[in-house]
Amino acid sequence: MEQLPLPTSLAEVEELIRALYAPNTPETISKVQEVLHRLQRSPQGWQLAQSLISNPDNSIKFYAALTLIVKLNRESANLSEDDAKELLQNIVGWTLQSLSDGSGAFVTKKLCSALVTHFIYFSQLWPRCLRQFLFCLDVERSVPIEALDEALETNIIVSTLSREKLTVAIWFASSLVEEIGKTDMNSLKYAQVHDRLLRNGSDIACLLARGFAQSTESTTVDVEAEALSCFQSWILYAQRVSSNFDLLVNPLRELVEPAMRCFGNETHFQPTAELFSDVLSNYSSFFTAAHYDALASLFDSPWAAKHYDELLIGDHNTDGISFGLLMLAYGDAKVQDLMTSTDARSQRFLERLSGLLAANGYVAADDLVFVPALEFWSTFVETMIDSAYTDEEESQSWRPNADQHLKTVVMNCWRKIQWPPVEHFAEWDSTERAGFSDARKDVADMLQSIFTLNGVSLISFFVDLFLQSLAARSWAEVEASAFCLSALSDCTTDDPQSDFELSKVFSSPFFDLLGQAGGLIPLRLRQTGLSLIERYCEYFERHAEYLPHALNLLFAAVGDSILGGPSARSISTLCSSCRSILTGEAGAFIRHYQTIRSGQVLDSIAEERIIHAIASIIQAIVDEGQRLQMFEELYAIIKGDFERSLLLKAQPNLLDMSDPNFLRGVESSNTQGAPSAEDISLQISLRALRCLSSMAKGMQDVKDHVVELEADPRPVSRQGRLTNIQSDIIRLMVEVQRTFNTSGELVEIICNIFRAGFSETEPGPFVFPAEVVTDFFIQQPLETPRSGTLLSTACSFVGSLYRGPRTFVPIHLARLLPWVITMLQALPEPESDTEIAQNGISFVDRVMSRYPDVLFQLQPSQLLEFFFMFTLKVLNGKEPLPKSAAADFWTGFISLRNEDIVLQTTIANAMNHLGPLIAQTLVRNMGGNAARSELDKLSDPLKKLVTQHVKAQSWLEQALFHESFPSTQVTPLEKMAFLKKVVGLRGARQTNQLVREFWLSCRGSNFTYAS
């Protein structure tokens, strides 16, 4: 972008300033700014500011004041003491002039900022800066600093100032504390500035006391509002003060009562409430006991009662909300005292705080005080819990009063979380809807805390509300009661009293009504009712008499477009939890599932959950024959989908979109027109695979079994029923993968099916024989999509082999290893596919850690040589995950030891050959090539190297002085010092810090931020 030329006259400068503040294109404004910045930074900047400040145009005067600030920030060190004094007098004079000549407020405020900037750099010249400025305002001229000794007392000076002058003084005081507050108190550069600011404490107290004084003078200048804002800034600053605390805090505390009187002025209620709320919330120790007593009296006054009543009836304007937040801020600050107090005034205040939960209007949409009030009562409850465990019982005379308040809180919350009418809710925006839902969750959290104090009585309370509301057919109240009971589900155990109360709910007519068609029960209540069943699945384990009815209700809702997903989830949870009770119903569940899916196309996720539920029940059947019979019945349904998919793939003309079996392959989200037969066949297979995966998860044993590692593998009959099932599952998965060989999603689901069996210790349909799994992996071609997922699954398979009998483990590892390394060989570069690289290295690392003989006997031997060089290359690369895996591998390799003499000799020979290369790779990383976050991981192989191998020092020295060392920032002496320290530490934890320091030195000073 072409620069504008520098102006040659003052008139041209003024024209540029006007152009800066006039409507213009961004490009023009940018060009003008660049020229004006150059002018400000030039040696003529001081003179320019002085020339411009007398211009009647406010924007030009503002720019002049801004130039003064820029020059002070850039060139204050070049000013002598006399220059600084003269500049101070000039700025004060210009500020006074702006007050008298009618300049805009923004000009005067910017000149006040210039005065503050001067104080930051020259505070030693006028340590009582506020008194100096007040004196100048009083005499209406800029007086020398030395003349301050002749001035009257500050309180006398401020008493004579007009409201306009008071306002300017307060602007200066606000800017003073805010700008100095932005500097570092702990920095030596600013320590004296902060110390001198504190010495203005008595002067600010005099100024603000005058500002808070009541006046009936009619004026457009709102001194009181400015004083309140300034007072808040000074208190905020005082909170951070650690030394000379009393110099500032004591004078400020004298202003609390004058500030409190501002509550009486309706115009100033909002800033006054904000001030006191802020201090109560963030600096409650600022107020003394007398202040708190005065506030308590204020809240007990008719004035407060009027504001409170207006808030309760729905006055949710700014003042109403501010009053509610003020009450809550006081409550938070005094929560411990309020909880333990039994006096009438405290009880009245707590009653009002609980009443804030009952203000008119819906939460989030109308009532903005409910959530903060809920937060207070949550804190109150937590404080009660703490006291319940720490205080002596006889000292808890306050407890009955507190419990009574909690009852009111619970009742008010119950009323408040009731859903509005559907037509009302439809008018809310997304923020209001989310806010209402979040508030319900917050209520649920608080109820769980209250349960800690009240126990089963809280459940009884909501059970009674539930039954009363049900009798009255008050559906919103029934829903709120059911929601609260759901919230307490995690709190209940197998306590007989809890079960007794819950039985009143689950045996009530509500669940009969819930199952009736015709829409008597509103949708939200149906959702909450079905969720209530899921939340109390442990109850149904103990009370099986209610279980069939509950499941019938859930199954009846599965076909509903809205309730289907939640109902299926509840079915899955309930069946999994109660599986041992339901084993006799497995066949009925399968038939129920067949009936549902024959009548409609179920949501995919809902169907997977139902499959999981049925499989959970089948898993719990004790008799193996019956268990496999039920499994085959369920599996046959899914198998039919596979066969239909493969047939459609082979014969696309069979597609019939009126057949619900084919509609299962049409995604509901598809908006691209009619899908092809090929797409539908793929989607049917994917859906069937996901159902099979859900079966596999459902068939997982929930009991722990002891595994004998030294035992021989359990003999498996190759002609048995279980083997035939497994063979059929494998055959189907292989055939589907071969048919749809470009689908990565399909590969991922198959891997999930395998993983489900890896965690099992007992035989089952998905606990495939190790040789079958091995065959599946090694037959996968290199171009298989999601090969990284295959390798990750192979790693999990190795882990499962290690958890079982060891007899045939080496055989399987020896077959898998060449396949894994060949997969790595197929990569154009190690970083071409980070998932393959990471999981491939991790696989070999797992083999080496338990069976190093398998690794070193790898054939052909060139594969092993390739892998070593590949892993070194990864360690020298930039990809964090493969690099971390490589670091783990080399840490294990360097530490490798074996009792077999021949194998140990092979390992030693390999280490002698690879040691210098490992050292070179590690040193290149620590010399600056690594990212800082990688250094700890890279330190692990380094520590092993220096403790395990006598040649480590010479290898590292060669690497440090090799031409490939990446840094020129460290000297040979520094390299040797680093090496000496590394060797001397002998693998101790301090090596990590040493490596970080060396890396930083190699990177250079530009990288100190990373240290």
Beta strands, then each sheet from edge to edge (+ up, - down):
end
